[in-house]
Amino acid sequence: MNTNIFTKLFFTIGILLLGVSSFYYFVFYLPNQSELKKQQQESEYILSMKKECQELAKKIIQENEKKGIYYTSHRFGYNRGLNTCLYAYTDLGESYSIRRLEDILNNETIIYSALDLKTGKLRGGLEREEYFKQEEILFNNGF
């Protein structure tokens, strides 16, 4: 009779452990693995986009130099919020200075600031201080 009680007790404990283990596996472990895989895929995508942006910006710089166009203060990077490549540079002429931030995947100017170097007055776009604030926000993926 004691053997029968121990068998039932052992069987009951075994079923409970199997149930708790299954519950943990399906409720906690599997969803967590899915989230980890999603985060890994997102990290890989961001890294590939950063590399693509770097290559694209370098290509643009090289193409401009072949044409005799030399910009200064280059900056480039990937913006996750906009899901695009940003490229900032200064076009410095004899009488002007234009700072631009471009979306180089879509070939669009996002913001710019144009100054007349002789008068120091704004020719167009944002005031320089505001321009650099906005540029910093965009390069840091902030909105």
PyRosetta script that sets phi, psi and omega in degrees:
from pyrosetta import init, pose_from_sequence

init()
pose = pose_from_sequence("MNTNIFTKLFFTIGILLLGVSSFYYFVFYLPNQSELKKQQQESEYILSMKKECQELAKKIIQENEKKGIYYTSHRFGYNRGLNTCLYAYTDLGESYSIRRLEDILNNETIIYSALDLKTGKLRGGLEREEYFKQEEILFNNGF")
pose.set_psi(1, -38.7)
pose.set_omega(1, 177.9)
pose.set_phi(2, -62.9)
pose.set_psi(2, -36.8)
pose.set_omega(2, 179.4)
pose.set_phi(3, -63.7)
pose.set_psi(3, -38.9)
pose.set_omega(3, 180.0)
pose.set_phi(4, -65.3)
pose.set_psi(4, -40.2)
pose.set_omega(4, 179.1)
pose.set_phi(5, -66.6)
pose.set_psi(5, -44.3)
pose.set_omega(5, 178.8)
pose.set_phi(6, -64.3)
pose.set_psi(6, -37.5)
pose.set_omega(6, 178.7)
pose.set_phi(7, -64.5)
pose.set_psi(7, -45.7)
pose.set_omega(7, 178.6)
pose.set_phi(8, -64.3)
pose.set_psi(8, -41.7)
pose.set_omega(8, 179.8)
pose.set_phi(9, -64.3)
pose.set_psi(9, -47.0)
pose.set_omega(9, 178.4)
pose.set_phi(10, -60.4)
pose.set_psi(10, -43.9)
pose.set_omega(10, 179.2)
pose.set_phi(11, -63.7)
pose.set_psi(11, -43.1)
pose.set_omega(11, 180.0)
pose.set_phi(12, -64.1)
pose.set_psi(12, -45.5)
pose.set_omega(12, 178.7)
pose.set_phi(13, -63.5)
pose.set_psi(13, -40.7)
pose.set_omega(13, 178.4)
pose.set_phi(14, -60.9)
pose.set_psi(14, -43.8)
pose.set_omega(14, 178.9)
pose.set_phi(15, -64.6)
pose.set_psi(15, -42.5)
pose.set_omega(15, 178.8)
pose.set_phi(16, -62.3)
pose.set_psi(16, -44.8)
pose.set_omega(16, 178.4)
pose.set_phi(17, -62.9)
pose.set_psi(17, -41.0)
pose.set_omega(17, 177.6)
pose.set_phi(18, -63.3)
pose.set_psi(18, -41.8)
pose.set_omega(18, 179.2)
pose.set_phi(19, -64.9)
pose.set_psi(19, -45.3)
pose.set_omega(19, 179.6)
pose.set_phi(20, -65.0)
pose.set_psi(20, -42.2)
pose.set_omega(20, 179.1)
pose.set_phi(21, -62.6)
pose.set_psi(21, -44.9)
pose.set_omega(21, 179.2)
pose.set_phi(22, -63.2)
pose.set_psi(22, -42.3)
pose.set_omega(22, 179.0)
pose.set_phi(23, -59.8)
pose.set_psi(23, -49.3)
pose.set_omega(23, -179.9)
pose.set_phi(24, -59.8)
pose.set_psi(24, -45.8)
pose.set_omega(24, -177.1)
pose.set_phi(25, -60.1)
pose.set_psi(25, -49.7)
pose.set_omega(25, -175.0)
pose.set_phi(26, -79.7)
pose.set_psi(26, -29.6)
pose.set_omega(26, -176.0)
pose.set_phi(27, -90.8)
pose.set_psi(27, -36.5)
pose.set_omega(27, -175.3)
pose.set_phi(28, -111.3)
pose.set_psi(28, -49.3)
pose.set_omega(28, -172.5)
pose.set_phi(29, -68.6)
pose.set_psi(29, -54.6)
pose.set_omega(29, -177.0)
pose.set_phi(30, -60.9)
pose.set_psi(30, -47.5)
pose.set_omega(30, 178.2)
pose.set_phi(31, -60.5)
pose.set_psi(31, -36.2)
pose.set_omega(31, 179.2)
pose.set_phi(32, -66.1)
pose.set_psi(32, -40.3)
pose.set_omega(32, 177.9)
pose.set_phi(33, -63.2)
pose.set_psi(33, -40.1)
pose.set_omega(33, 179.1)
pose.set_phi(34, -63.6)
pose.set_psi(34, -42.5)
pose.set_omega(34, 179.2)
pose.set_phi(35, -65.4)
pose.set_psi(35, -41.6)
pose.set_omega(35, 178.2)
pose.set_phi(36, -62.7)
pose.set_psi(36, -41.7)
pose.set_omega(36, 179.0)
pose.set_phi(37, -64.7)
pose.set_psi(37, -40.4)
pose.set_omega(37, 178.8)
pose.set_phi(38, -63.6)
pose.set_psi(38, -43.6)
pose.set_omega(38, 178.4)
pose.set_phi(39, -63.7)
pose.set_psi(39, -39.8)
pose.set_omega(39, 179.2)
pose.set_phi(40, -64.8)
pose.set_psi(40, -43.0)
pose.set_omega(40, 178.9)
pose.set_phi(41, -63.6)
pose.set_psi(41, -40.4)
pose.set_omega(41, 179.3)
pose.set_phi(42, -65.2)
pose.set_psi(42, -42.3)
pose.set_omega(42, 178.2)
pose.set_phi(43, -62.6)
pose.set_psi(43, -41.8)
pose.set_omega(43, 178.5)
pose.set_phi(44, -64.6)
pose.set_psi(44, -39.4)
pose.set_omega(44, 178.9)
pose.set_phi(45, -64.4)
pose.set_psi(45, -45.6)
pose.set_omega(45, -179.2)
pose.set_phi(46, -62.5)
pose.set_psi(46, -43.8)
pose.set_omega(46, 178.5)
pose.set_phi(47, -61.3)
pose.set_psi(47, -43.1)
pose.set_omega(47, 179.5)
pose.set_phi(48, -65.2)
pose.set_psi(48, -36.9)
pose.set_omega(48, 178.4)
pose.set_phi(49, -68.7)
pose.set_psi(49, -38.8)
pose.set_omega(49, 177.7)
pose.set_phi(50, -61.9)
pose.set_psi(50, -42.1)
pose.set_omega(50, 178.0)
pose.set_phi(51, -64.6)
pose.set_psi(51, -43.1)
pose.set_omega(51, 179.7)
pose.set_phi(52, -61.6)
pose.set_psi(52, -41.8)
pose.set_omega(52, 179.7)
pose.set_phi(53, -64.0)
pose.set_psi(53, -42.1)
pose.set_omega(53, 179.1)
pose.set_phi(54, -62.1)
pose.set_psi(54, -46.2)
pose.set_omega(54, -180.0)
pose.set_phi(55, -64.2)
pose.set_psi(55, -41.4)
pose.set_omega(55, -179.5)
pose.set_phi(56, -65.8)
pose.set_psi(56, -43.0)
pose.set_omega(56, 179.3)
pose.set_phi(57, -64.1)
pose.set_psi(57, -43.4)
pose.set_omega(57, 178.7)
pose.set_phi(58, -62.2)
pose.set_psi(58, -38.4)
pose.set_omega(58, 178.7)
pose.set_phi(59, -63.9)
pose.set_psi(59, -42.8)
pose.set_omega(59, 179.1)
pose.set_phi(60, -62.9)
pose.set_psi(60, -44.2)
pose.set_omega(60, 179.4)
pose.set_phi(61, -60.7)
pose.set_psi(61, -45.8)
pose.set_omega(61, 179.9)
pose.set_phi(62, -63.3)
pose.set_psi(62, -42.7)
pose.set_omega(62, 179.1)
pose.set_phi(63, -63.1)
pose.set_psi(63, -41.5)
pose.set_omega(63, 178.8)
pose.set_phi(64, -64.8)
pose.set_psi(64, -41.0)
pose.set_omega(64, 179.9)
pose.set_phi(65, -64.9)
pose.set_psi(65, -35.7)
pose.set_omega(65, 176.2)
pose.set_phi(66, -62.4)
pose.set_psi(66, -32.3)
pose.set_omega(66, 178.8)
pose.set_phi(67, -84.6)
pose.set_psi(67, -2.9)
pose.set_omega(67, -178.5)
pose.set_phi(68, 84.4)
pose.set_psi(68, 17.0)
pose.set_omega(68, 179.0)
pose.set_phi(69, -101.7)
pose.set_psi(69, 120.9)
pose.set_omega(69, -179.0)
pose.set_phi(70, -122.8)
pose.set_psi(70, 112.1)
pose.set_omega(70, 175.9)
pose.set_phi(71, -97.3)
pose.set_psi(71, 159.4)
pose.set_omega(71, 179.1)
pose.set_phi(72, -117.7)
pose.set_psi(72, 169.7)
pose.set_omega(72, 175.3)
pose.set_phi(73, 54.0)
pose.set_psi(73, 53.8)
pose.set_omega(73, 179.7)
pose.set_phi(74, -70.3)
pose.set_psi(74, 142.7)
pose.set_omega(74, 174.2)
pose.set_phi(75, -151.0)
pose.set_psi(75, 135.0)
pose.set_omega(75, 179.1)
pose.set_phi(76, -145.2)
pose.set_psi(76, 158.2)
pose.set_omega(76, 179.6)
pose.set_phi(77, -179.9)
pose.set_psi(77, 176.0)
pose.set_omega(77, -180.0)
pose.set_phi(78, -103.9)
pose.set_psi(78, 134.9)
pose.set_omega(78, 176.3)
pose.set_phi(79, -109.8)
pose.set_psi(79, 114.2)
pose.set_omega(79, -178.6)
pose.set_phi(80, -67.2)
pose.set_psi(80, -38.6)
pose.set_omega(80, -178.6)
pose.set_phi(81, -61.0)
pose.set_psi(81, -40.7)
pose.set_omega(81, 178.6)
pose.set_phi(82, -92.4)
pose.set_psi(82, -12.3)
pose.set_omega(82, -176.7)
pose.set_phi(83, 52.3)
pose.set_psi(83, 53.0)
pose.set_omega(83, -178.7)
pose.set_phi(84, -150.9)
pose.set_psi(84, 171.2)
pose.set_omega(84, 177.8)
pose.set_phi(85, -96.7)
pose.set_psi(85, 131.5)
pose.set_omega(85, 178.3)
pose.set_phi(86, -107.1)
pose.set_psi(86, 143.7)
pose.set_omega(86, 177.8)
pose.set_phi(87, -141.2)
pose.set_psi(87, 119.7)
pose.set_omega(87, 179.3)
pose.set_phi(88, -114.7)
pose.set_psi(88, 143.3)
pose.set_omega(88, 179.7)
pose.set_phi(89, -159.5)
pose.set_psi(89, 165.5)
pose.set_omega(89, 176.8)
pose.set_phi(90, -114.9)
pose.set_psi(90, 128.8)
pose.set_omega(90, 174.7)
pose.set_phi(91, -101.9)
pose.set_psi(91, 110.4)
pose.set_omega(91, -174.4)
pose.set_phi(92, -111.1)
pose.set_psi(92, 116.6)
pose.set_omega(92, 177.5)
pose.set_phi(93, -109.4)
pose.set_psi(93, -173.8)
pose.set_omega(93, 179.7)
pose.set_phi(94, -66.1)
pose.set_psi(94, -38.0)
pose.set_omega(94, -175.2)
pose.set_phi(95, -119.1)
pose.set_psi(95, 5.2)
pose.set_omega(95, -177.2)
pose.set_phi(96, -144.1)
pose.set_psi(96, 160.8)
pose.set_omega(96, 173.1)
pose.set_phi(97, -141.0)
pose.set_psi(97, 119.8)
pose.set_omega(97, -179.9)
pose.set_phi(98, -119.1)
pose.set_psi(98, 123.7)
pose.set_omega(98, 174.9)
pose.set_phi(99, -104.7)
pose.set_psi(99, 124.4)
pose.set_omega(99, -178.1)
pose.set_phi(100, -123.6)
pose.set_psi(100, 147.9)
pose.set_omega(100, 169.9)
pose.set_phi(101, -124.2)
pose.set_psi(101, 118.4)
pose.set_omega(101, -175.0)
pose.set_phi(102, -118.3)
pose.set_psi(102, 148.5)
pose.set_omega(102, 169.5)
pose.set_phi(103, -89.6)
pose.set_psi(103, 103.8)
pose.set_omega(103, -172.5)
pose.set_phi(104, -84.2)
pose.set_psi(104, -8.8)
pose.set_omega(104, 173.1)
pose.set_phi(105, -78.5)
pose.set_psi(105, -34.2)
pose.set_omega(105, -178.4)
pose.set_phi(106, -107.2)
pose.set_psi(106, 1.9)
pose.set_omega(106, 178.7)
pose.set_phi(107, 54.5)
pose.set_psi(107, 52.5)
pose.set_omega(107, -179.6)
pose.set_phi(108, -130.9)
pose.set_psi(108, 142.0)
pose.set_omega(108, 172.5)
pose.set_phi(109, -81.4)
pose.set_psi(109, 128.1)
pose.set_omega(109, 179.4)
pose.set_phi(110, -89.7)
pose.set_psi(110, -52.2)
pose.set_omega(110, 176.1)
pose.set_phi(111, -143.3)
pose.set_psi(111, 158.2)
pose.set_omega(111, 175.3)
pose.set_phi(112, -155.8)
pose.set_psi(112, 164.7)
pose.set_omega(112, 176.2)
pose.set_phi(113, -144.1)
pose.set_psi(113, 122.0)
pose.set_omega(113, -178.2)
pose.set_phi(114, -117.0)
pose.set_psi(114, 123.5)
pose.set_omega(114, -179.7)
pose.set_phi(115, -115.2)
pose.set_psi(115, 144.2)
pose.set_omega(115, 170.3)
pose.set_phi(116, -87.3)
pose.set_psi(116, 115.8)
pose.set_omega(116, -175.4)
pose.set_phi(117, -70.8)
pose.set_psi(117, -25.6)
pose.set_omega(117, -179.7)
pose.set_phi(118, -74.8)
pose.set_psi(118, -38.9)
pose.set_omega(118, -177.5)
pose.set_phi(119, -103.0)
pose.set_psi(119, -18.9)
pose.set_omega(119, -177.8)
pose.set_phi(120, 78.1)
pose.set_psi(120, 7.2)
pose.set_omega(120, -177.4)
pose.set_phi(121, -92.3)
pose.set_psi(121, 155.0)
pose.set_omega(121, 178.0)
pose.set_phi(122, -70.6)
pose.set_psi(122, 129.7)
pose.set_omega(122, 175.5)
pose.set_phi(123, -92.3)
pose.set_psi(123, -28.1)
pose.set_omega(123, -179.4)
pose.set_phi(124, 177.3)
pose.set_psi(124, 164.6)
pose.set_omega(124, 178.8)
pose.set_phi(125, 79.3)
pose.set_psi(125, -153.0)
pose.set_omega(125, -176.8)
pose.set_phi(126, -86.7)
pose.set_psi(126, 153.1)
pose.set_omega(126, 169.4)
pose.set_phi(127, -59.5)
pose.set_psi(127, 148.6)
pose.set_omega(127, -175.0)
pose.set_phi(128, -56.5)
pose.set_psi(128, -44.0)
pose.set_omega(128, -178.8)
pose.set_phi(129, -60.5)
pose.set_psi(129, -45.0)
pose.set_omega(129, 178.6)
pose.set_phi(130, -66.5)
pose.set_psi(130, -39.5)
pose.set_omega(130, 178.2)
pose.set_phi(131, -56.7)
pose.set_psi(131, -51.3)
pose.set_omega(131, -176.5)
pose.set_phi(132, -66.4)
pose.set_psi(132, -31.4)
pose.set_omega(132, 174.1)
pose.set_phi(133, -63.7)
pose.set_psi(133, -47.2)
pose.set_omega(133, -179.1)
pose.set_phi(134, -66.4)
pose.set_psi(134, -39.3)
pose.set_omega(134, 178.3)
pose.set_phi(135, -60.8)
pose.set_psi(135, -44.7)
pose.set_omega(135, -179.7)
pose.set_phi(136, -62.3)
pose.set_psi(136, -42.5)
pose.set_omega(136, 178.4)
pose.set_phi(137, -60.7)
pose.set_psi(137, -46.4)
pose.set_omega(137, -178.1)
pose.set_phi(138, -66.6)
pose.set_psi(138, -37.9)
pose.set_omega(138, 178.3)
pose.set_phi(139, -73.1)
pose.set_psi(139, -19.8)
pose.set_omega(139, 177.6)
pose.set_phi(140, -100.0)
pose.set_psi(140, 17.0)
pose.set_omega(140, 175.4)
pose.set_phi(141, 60.4)
pose.set_psi(141, 25.9)
pose.set_omega(141, -177.1)
pose.set_phi(142, -95.3)
pose.set_psi(142, 144.5)
pose.set_omega(142, 174.1)
pose.set_phi(143, -141.4)
pose.dump_pdb("model.pdb")
